[in-house]
């Protein structure tokens, strides 16, 4: 059995891994784990990843969690082009800096935006207080400003003139907010131009393919009570 | 001007960077940024790190934020011994996995435990409801279990037979609740033994030195009113998190929950 990637394209980190693997022609078996159906709670999946989260990589006997670790593993094992994770000391540090910062910043903001704006009310049938949503959107706005001012500045991409893992991880996060109906690029021409560059570098077809699920998530039917009960604790923990 | 490290040793990620640099005899100028005096907001520091957090690195014109990025930069630039961030593909992946996981797991629990159990009461005169603290400590416990079961397992160190940056990042986190009186190692003999190994590998003197300020945190005087109000607003999320499930007080922009230390 070759490389297996356990993914749900609903999930931002899964999209980054998917796009990276596909873009680099890395052969893998896609194992879909449907989060909204609670498939990550199955006994089989828990065996694979006791953390019950996606993405997961399985390469023979070697299992790996955490999208950042997976992306780095793939760059090394498959010797992908340098720009994804540049050898240059400082350029590489810029990528590492973004990949570290995003966990508790943009990722958190985009996740909360999706759930507070869309999924809690629509999928879970739980309205969210307007102050809470407003606070979440304000936080998102703060991160977007940092993206422009600290990470992008006047460069084409985060680490310099070429696309890297940092851009991929960022764009897939931002699409989460877009899927929730947030116009994150409106009124932010610098970010909008960066987005165009990233999509062009990834390839429009692959980009659309990876984002099909998140862009249709607003049409999800409400969850049935069994699923709601099953998912609720982990969702609330996730978006804390 | 050579390498400068902007640190406050009250901050967990700063301790990891400090220990790593000292252990590997990396020459640097220590620039202390006293978080409890709000020095991270000074104009000079904002030039170094516009995120207003510590640790931060300045190497000539090059500035860098985020402790994980700093540790990796130092390991590469100063060609530190392989075990810190092993070349081996799978061993390195295990370190990366830990360094990624910890941001929203162990670090988060340890910061909240620190604020809810010690710094909130001591510095701000804030008492957190018992249910909130209980919930935070329960989550800390879950993360400690994951630390043992998923990372440490039957290995000597978190990611294999030798100490790596993962162990440094983890131990400095765990010292945070230890300093509040949480007996994190008491009922966890496996973790206790791992701690001894990490301390021995780092060196007792260096370990004590890095943690001296933290271990005296309980004796800190309460902050003056102005600073108290400022900090209270910045850390209110750390004080409340764990309380209810969905409804939380609104967060301020520039989430203090960011992995590196904005306040503490």
HADDOCK unambig.tbl for C-alpha pairs under 7 A between the chains (distance, minus, plus):
assign (segid A and resid 65 and name CA) (segid B and resid 97 and name CA) 6.44 0.50 0.50
assign (segid A and resid 66 and name CA) (segid B and resid 97 and name CA) 5.66 0.50 0.50
assign (segid A and resid 66 and name CA) (segid B and resid 100 and name CA) 6.39 0.50 0.50
assign (segid A and resid 66 and name CA) (segid B and resid 101 and name CA) 6.59 0.50 0.50
assign (segid A and resid 68 and name CA) (segid B and resid 100 and name CA) 6.62 0.50 0.50
assign (segid A and resid 69 and name CA) (segid B and resid 93 and name CA) 5.71 0.50 0.50
assign (segid A and resid 69 and name CA) (segid B and resid 96 and name CA) 4.94 0.50 0.50
assign (segid A and resid 69 and name CA) (segid B and resid 97 and name CA) 5.04 0.50 0.50
assign (segid A and resid 73 and name CA) (segid B and resid 89 and name CA) 6.94 0.50 0.50
assign (segid A and resid 73 and name CA) (segid B and resid 93 and name CA) 6.02 0.50 0.50
assign (segid A and resid 89 and name CA) (segid B and resid 73 and name CA) 6.96 0.50 0.50
assign (segid A and resid 93 and name CA) (segid B and resid 69 and name CA) 5.75 0.50 0.50
assign (segid A and resid 93 and name CA) (segid B and resid 73 and name CA) 6.05 0.50 0.50
assign (segid A and resid 96 and name CA) (segid B and resid 69 and name CA) 4.93 0.50 0.50
assign (segid A and resid 97 and name CA) (segid B and resid 65 and name CA) 6.30 0.50 0.50
assign (segid A and resid 97 and name CA) (segid B and resid 66 and name CA) 5.61 0.50 0.50
assign (segid A and resid 97 and name CA) (segid B and resid 69 and name CA) 5.01 0.50 0.50
assign (segid A and resid 100 and name CA) (segid B and resid 66 and name CA) 6.41 0.50 0.50
assign (segid A and resid 100 and name CA) (segid B and resid 68 and name CA) 6.57 0.50 0.50
assign (segid A and resid 101 and name CA) (segid B and resid 66 and name CA) 6.54 0.50 0.50
assign (segid A and resid 101 and name CA) (segid B and resid 259 and name CA) 6.87 0.50 0.50
assign (segid A and resid 103 and name CA) (segid B and resid 103 and name CA) 6.64 0.50 0.50
assign (segid A and resid 104 and name CA) (segid B and resid 103 and name CA) 6.96 0.50 0.50
assign (segid A and resid 104 and name CA) (segid B and resid 104 and name CA) 6.63 0.50 0.50
assign (segid A and resid 104 and name CA) (segid B and resid 257 and name CA) 6.45 0.50 0.50
assign (segid A and resid 104 and name CA) (segid B and resid 258 and name CA) 4.92 0.50 0.50
assign (segid A and resid 104 and name CA) (segid B and resid 259 and name CA) 5.92 0.50 0.50
assign (segid A and resid 105 and name CA) (segid B and resid 258 and name CA) 5.95 0.50 0.50
assign (segid A and resid 131 and name CA) (segid B and resid 250 and name CA) 6.92 0.50 0.50
assign (segid A and resid 132 and name CA) (segid B and resid 250 and name CA) 5.90 0.50 0.50
assign (segid A and resid 135 and name CA) (segid B and resid 250 and name CA) 5.34 0.50 0.50
assign (segid A and resid 135 and name CA) (segid B and resid 251 and name CA) 5.95 0.50 0.50
assign (segid A and resid 138 and name CA) (segid B and resid 253 and name CA) 6.28 0.50 0.50
assign (segid A and resid 139 and name CA) (segid B and resid 253 and name CA) 4.79 0.50 0.50
assign (segid A and resid 139 and name CA) (segid B and resid 254 and name CA) 6.37 0.50 0.50
assign (segid A and resid 139 and name CA) (segid B and resid 255 and name CA) 6.88 0.50 0.50
assign (segid A and resid 142 and name CA) (segid B and resid 253 and name CA) 5.70 0.50 0.50
assign (segid A and resid 142 and name CA) (segid B and resid 254 and name CA) 5.81 0.50 0.50
assign (segid A and resid 143 and name CA) (segid B and resid 254 and name CA) 6.99 0.50 0.50
assign (segid A and resid 236 and name CA) (segid B and resid 245 and name CA) 6.34 0.50 0.50
assign (segid A and resid 236 and name CA) (segid B and resid 246 and name CA) 6.66 0.50 0.50
